[in-house]
Amino acid sequence: MPVFQVYILWSETFQKSYVGFTSNLDQRLLSHNHLATKGWTIRFRPWQLVVSFPCVDKKEAMCLEKFYKTGTGRSQLKSLLREKGFLDSSNP
């Protein structure tokens, strides 16, 4: 049974974050940074992994990913990015 993870990526060059979920994090990072030829993330390469959260199943991963895309989730995401040193406190 695959282990699903929610992951947060950061593009230092463009000061953008991305939230997704996957059952193969290494392959997904490779796709975001090198293999993909279409999609939102190819415009903001390179991406670095900020953090990943293991989930019990795909449903939990989908719910957590969706949460980080809500207003409250984006606020928590910015706090996490500041805590990890990706954003400074002057960035709203």
Protein Blocks (a to p, Z undefined) as FASTA:
>chain_A
ZZddddddddfklopacddddfblklmmmmmmmmpmgdjklmmcccddfbdcddfblmlm
mmmmmmmmmmklmmmmmmmmmmnopacfklZZ
